[in-house]
């Protein structure tokens, strides 16, 4: 039978091991959530692109700043002049999906940019400030041929994990990237 002193030492060792292992484990969990959110957003964008092609109607994923956090929603062009803010407000361009926040599905994950982040490619604008780099309208519009608005959407989490989802206009292709802090470079996922 173990003595009280032996039990106290064993519990102390177990507590120390747990305290040492827990922060990296939580960081890995946070990083996995942000990666999952990047994949989720990529799939939402791909779904909007396929919707535009299959419906023969422009479809847009629109980002809105609400109470300091971004939401996104998907709209379909209802009058063949593109998805426009005024048409959304009048109900001409109907809502297909949303609005939704990333944090609803991925706890503590938001659209955001960590300080000092370099652009994905040299020559690109700095990602500082606004995490939604899609032009003035903050929308990605997909045409009936599958082409799209070009731009980059940045996603971050509490552990400083940084991911980005890019849409390439002419082709409508969607790519997700992860920022590697050790190398200081963006890597494709």
C-alpha positions as CSV (number, residue, x, y, z in Angstrom):
1,X,0.0,0.0,0.0
2,X,1.3,3.4,-1.0
3,X,2.0,6.0,1.7
4,X,0.6,9.4,1.6
5,X,4.0,10.9,0.7
6,X,4.3,8.5,-2.3
7,X,0.8,9.4,-3.4
8,X,1.6,13.2,-3.1
9,X,4.8,12.8,-5.1
10,X,3.0,10.8,-7.9
11,X,0.2,13.4,-8.0
12,X,2.8,16.2,-8.1
13,X,4.7,14.6,-11.0
14,X,1.4,14.0,-12.9
15,X,0.4,17.6,-12.4
16,X,3.7,18.9,-13.6
17,X,3.6,16.7,-16.7
18,X,0.0,17.8,-17.4
19,X,0.8,21.5,-16.9
20,X,3.8,21.2,-19.2
21,X,1.9,19.4,-22.0
22,X,-1.4,21.3,-21.9
23,X,-0.3,24.7,-23.5
24,X,1.1,23.0,-26.7
25,X,-1.9,20.8,-26.9
26,X,-4.3,23.7,-26.6
27,X,-2.3,25.7,-29.2
28,X,-2.5,22.7,-31.6
29,X,-6.2,22.5,-31.0
30,X,-6.6,26.2,-31.8
31,X,-4.4,25.8,-34.9
32,X,-6.6,22.9,-36.1
33,X,-9.8,25.0,-35.6
34,X,-8.4,27.8,-37.7
35,X,-7.3,25.3,-40.4
36,X,-10.8,23.8,-40.3
37,X,-12.3,27.3,-40.7
38,X,-10.1,28.0,-43.8
39,X,-11.2,24.7,-45.3
40,X,-14.8,25.4,-44.5
41,X,-14.7,28.9,-46.1
42,X,-13.0,27.4,-49.1
43,X,-15.8,24.9,-49.5
44,X,-18.4,27.7,-49.1
45,X,-16.7,29.6,-51.9
46,X,-16.5,26.6,-54.1
47,X,-20.2,25.8,-53.4
48,X,-21.1,29.4,-54.4
49,X,-19.1,29.0,-57.6
50,X,-20.8,25.8,-58.5
51,X,-24.2,27.4,-57.7
52,X,-23.5,30.2,-60.2
53,X,-22.6,27.8,-62.9
54,X,-25.5,25.4,-62.3
55,X,-28.1,28.1,-61.9
56,X,-26.7,30.2,-64.8
57,X,-26.9,33.2,-62.5
58,X,-24.3,35.3,-60.6
59,X,-23.9,34.2,-57.0
60,X,-21.9,36.2,-54.4
61,X,-20.6,35.5,-51.0
62,X,-20.8,38.9,-49.2
63,X,-19.0,39.9,-46.0
64,X,-20.5,42.4,-43.6
65,X,-19.0,43.9,-40.4
66,X,-21.6,43.5,-37.6
67,X,-20.8,44.6,-34.1
68,X,-17.0,44.5,-34.8
69,X,-17.1,41.0,-36.3
70,X,-17.5,39.8,-39.8
71,X,-20.4,37.7,-41.0
72,X,-20.9,36.2,-44.5
73,X,-23.9,35.3,-46.5
74,X,-24.6,34.0,-50.0
75,X,-26.9,35.9,-52.5
76,X,-28.1,35.1,-56.0
77,X,-28.6,37.7,-58.7
78,X,-32.3,38.2,-59.1
79,X,-32.4,40.6,-62.0
80,X,-29.3,39.7,-64.2
81,X,-27.3,42.8,-63.3
82,X,-25.0,41.2,-60.7
83,X,-25.4,40.9,-57.0
84,X,-25.6,44.5,-55.8
85,X,-26.1,46.0,-52.3
86,X,-29.1,48.0,-53.4
87,X,-30.7,44.9,-54.9
88,X,-30.0,42.9,-51.7
89,X,-31.6,45.7,-49.6
90,X,-34.7,45.7,-51.9
91,X,-35.0,41.9,-51.8
92,X,-34.3,41.6,-55.6
93,X,-31.1,39.6,-55.0
94,X,-32.4,36.8,-52.7
95,X,-30.5,35.3,-49.8
96,X,-29.4,31.7,-50.4
97,X,-27.5,31.1,-47.2
98,X,-26.5,32.9,-44.0
99,X,-25.6,35.2,-42.5
100,X,-23.1,33.2,-40.5
101,X,-20.0,33.9,-38.3
102,X,-17.0,31.7,-38.4
103,X,-17.1,31.5,-34.6
104,X,-20.4,29.8,-34.8
105,X,-18.7,26.6,-36.1
106,X,-15.1,27.3,-35.0
107,X,-14.8,28.6,-31.5
108,X,-12.6,31.7,-31.1
109,X,-11.9,31.8,-34.9
110,X,-12.5,35.1,-36.7
111,X,-11.7,36.9,-39.9
112,X,-8.5,38.8,-38.9
113,X,-4.9,39.6,-39.6
114,X,-2.0,39.2,-37.1
115,X,0.3,42.2,-36.8
116,X,3.4,42.2,-39.0
117,X,2.0,39.7,-41.5
118,X,3.7,39.8,-44.9
119,X,1.7,39.5,-48.2
120,X,1.2,36.0,-49.6
121,X,3.2,36.9,-52.8
122,X,5.7,39.7,-53.2
123,X,4.0,42.7,-54.9
124,X,0.7,42.0,-53.2
125,X,-0.8,44.7,-51.0
126,X,-0.1,44.4,-47.3
127,X,-2.7,42.4,-45.4
128,X,-2.6,44.8,-42.5
129,X,-5.9,46.2,-41.3
130,X,-9.0,44.8,-43.1
131,X,-9.0,41.0,-43.3
132,X,-11.4,41.0,-46.2
133,X,-9.3,42.1,-49.3
134,X,-12.0,41.9,-52.0
135,X,-12.3,45.5,-53.1
136,X,-14.8,48.1,-52.0
137,X,-17.8,45.8,-52.0
138,X,-16.4,43.1,-49.7
139,X,-18.0,40.4,-51.9
140,X,-16.8,37.5,-54.0
141,X,-19.0,37.3,-57.1
142,X,-19.0,34.2,-59.3
143,X,-20.2,34.4,-62.9
144,X,-22.1,31.8,-64.8
145,X,-18.8,30.8,-66.4
146,X,-17.2,30.2,-63.0
147,X,-14.9,33.3,-63.0
148,X,-14.9,35.4,-59.9
149,X,-13.9,38.6,-58.1
150,X,-10.2,38.3,-57.1
151,X,-9.2,38.7,-53.5
152,X,-7.9,37.3,-50.2
153,X,-9.7,36.6,-47.0
154,X,-7.6,36.2,-43.8
155,X,-8.6,34.0,-40.9
156,X,-7.0,33.9,-37.4
157,X,-7.4,32.3,-34.0
158,X,-6.3,32.9,-30.4
159,X,-3.0,31.0,-30.8
160,X,-1.8,33.4,-33.5
161,X,-2.5,30.9,-36.2
162,X,-2.9,32.7,-39.5
163,X,-4.6,31.3,-42.6
164,X,-5.8,32.9,-45.8
165,X,-8.2,31.9,-48.6
166,X,-7.5,33.3,-52.1
167,X,-9.9,33.5,-55.0
168,X,-8.3,33.9,-58.4
169,X,-10.6,35.9,-60.7
170,X,-10.2,34.7,-64.2
171,X,-10.4,31.0,-63.3
172,X,-12.4,31.3,-60.1
173,X,-10.0,28.9,-58.4
174,X,-9.8,28.9,-54.6
175,X,-6.7,28.2,-52.7
176,X,-6.0,28.1,-48.9
177,X,-2.7,29.1,-47.3
178,X,-1.1,28.7,-43.9
179,X,1.4,31.2,-42.5
180,X,4.5,29.4,-41.1
181,X,5.9,31.6,-38.4
182,X,9.2,29.7,-38.3
183,X,10.0,30.4,-41.9
184,X,8.0,33.7,-42.2
185,X,6.4,32.3,-45.4
186,X,2.9,31.4,-46.6
187,X,2.5,27.8,-47.5
188,X,-0.3,26.2,-49.5
189,X,-2.6,23.9,-47.5
